[in-house]
Amino acid sequence: EDQDGMNEVMEVDSPPRKFPFASSSSLMFHQSINHWVRYSFPAVLALAVILCLASNFSVGASVDLLLTKANGENVTPLINIYSFSLGTTMKEMAQAGVYMLMLLIFFCSGVWPYVKIF
């Protein structure tokens, strides 16, 4: 028999989880973290993902033509010649058979920004 009690096995009950992915050791659910910080941080992360998605699916650049006279008067309205976006660039590279460059651009512009967020 051990008199100092060093060989005893202690069992500790873990507290019940409130949320499916909540961990009792998570800093997010620690009592010292303010409630507005606790819930605004994931909201900011979600907003960053939404903004990245919006930037990938919107027009990134366009080539436009506007003819004017010497005095600055417009001869034609603004004519869109070509628009660039990540989706159209990927599609055109696939059609042209430039698969390695397409995959590089897809990874660097389409995947990596989301990996960096998380």
C-alpha positions as CSV (number, residue, x, y, z in Angstrom):
1,E,0.0,0.0,0.0
2,D,1.2,3.5,-1.0
3,Q,0.7,5.9,1.8
4,D,1.2,9.1,-0.2
5,G,-1.6,8.4,-2.7
6,M,0.6,8.8,-5.7
7,N,-0.6,5.6,-7.4
8,E,-4.3,6.4,-7.3
9,V,-6.2,6.8,-10.6
10,M,-8.4,9.9,-10.6
11,E,-11.4,10.0,-13.0
12,V,-12.7,13.4,-14.1
13,D,-16.1,13.9,-15.7
14,S,-16.0,16.2,-18.7
15,P,-18.8,18.8,-18.9
16,P,-21.6,18.3,-21.4
17,R,-21.1,20.0,-24.7
18,K,-23.5,22.8,-25.7
19,F,-22.8,22.8,-29.4
20,P,-21.9,19.8,-31.7
21,F,-18.3,21.0,-32.3
22,A,-17.7,22.9,-29.1
23,S,-14.8,21.6,-27.0
24,S,-14.5,22.3,-23.3
25,S,-10.8,23.2,-23.9
26,S,-11.6,25.6,-26.8
27,L,-10.5,29.2,-26.2
28,M,-13.6,30.4,-28.0
29,F,-15.8,29.0,-25.2
30,H,-13.6,30.1,-22.3
31,Q,-15.3,32.2,-19.7
32,S,-12.9,35.1,-20.0
33,I,-13.7,35.7,-23.7
34,N,-16.4,38.3,-24.2
35,H,-19.6,37.2,-25.9
36,W,-19.4,39.7,-28.7
37,V,-15.8,38.6,-29.5
38,R,-16.8,34.9,-29.3
39,Y,-19.4,35.2,-32.0
40,S,-18.1,38.1,-34.1
41,F,-14.8,36.3,-34.9
42,P,-16.5,33.4,-36.8
43,A,-18.8,36.0,-38.5
44,V,-15.8,37.9,-39.7
45,L,-14.3,34.7,-41.0
46,A,-17.5,33.9,-42.9
47,L,-17.5,37.4,-44.3
48,A,-14.0,36.9,-45.6
49,V,-15.0,33.7,-47.3
50,I,-18.0,35.4,-48.9
51,L,-15.8,38.3,-50.1
52,C,-13.3,35.9,-51.6
53,L,-16.0,34.0,-53.4
54,A,-17.5,37.3,-54.7
55,S,-14.1,38.4,-56.0
56,N,-13.5,35.1,-57.7
57,F,-16.9,35.1,-59.5
58,S,-17.0,38.8,-60.5
59,V,-15.3,40.5,-63.3
60,G,-11.7,41.2,-62.3
61,A,-10.7,43.4,-65.3
62,S,-12.2,44.6,-68.5
63,V,-11.0,46.1,-71.8
64,D,-13.4,48.9,-72.9
65,L,-13.4,51.2,-75.9
66,L,-14.7,54.8,-75.8
67,L,-14.3,57.0,-78.8
68,T,-14.1,60.7,-78.2
69,K,-13.6,63.8,-80.3
70,A,-10.8,66.3,-79.7
71,N,-13.1,68.5,-77.6
72,G,-13.9,65.6,-75.2
73,E,-17.4,64.8,-76.6
74,N,-18.2,61.1,-76.7
75,V,-18.7,59.7,-80.2
76,T,-19.7,56.2,-78.9
77,P,-21.0,54.9,-75.7
78,L,-18.6,52.7,-73.6
79,I,-18.1,49.4,-75.6
80,N,-17.0,46.3,-73.6
81,I,-14.4,44.4,-75.7
82,Y,-13.4,41.8,-73.3
83,S,-13.9,40.9,-69.6
84,F,-11.7,38.9,-67.4
85,S,-12.8,36.8,-64.4
86,L,-11.3,33.7,-62.7
87,G,-14.1,31.5,-64.0
88,T,-13.8,32.6,-67.7
89,T,-10.0,32.4,-67.5
90,M,-10.1,28.8,-66.2
91,K,-12.7,27.8,-68.9
92,E,-10.6,29.3,-71.7
93,M,-7.4,27.7,-70.5
94,A,-9.1,24.3,-70.4
95,Q,-10.5,24.8,-73.9
96,A,-7.0,25.8,-75.1
97,G,-5.4,22.8,-73.4
98,V,-3.1,24.8,-71.1
99,Y,-3.9,22.5,-68.1
100,M,-0.8,23.0,-66.0
101,L,-1.2,26.8,-66.0
102,M,-4.9,26.4,-65.4
103,L,-4.2,24.2,-62.3
104,L,-1.6,26.6,-61.0
105,I,-4.0,29.6,-61.3
106,F,-6.8,27.5,-59.8
107,F,-4.7,26.5,-56.8
108,C,-3.1,30.0,-56.2
109,S,-6.3,32.1,-56.8
110,G,-9.1,29.6,-56.2
111,V,-7.9,27.4,-53.3
112,W,-5.1,29.0,-51.5
113,P,-6.9,32.2,-50.3
114,Y,-9.5,29.9,-48.5
115,V,-6.8,27.7,-47.0
116,K,-5.1,30.9,-45.6
117,I,-8.3,32.0,-43.9
118,F,-8.6,28.8,-41.9
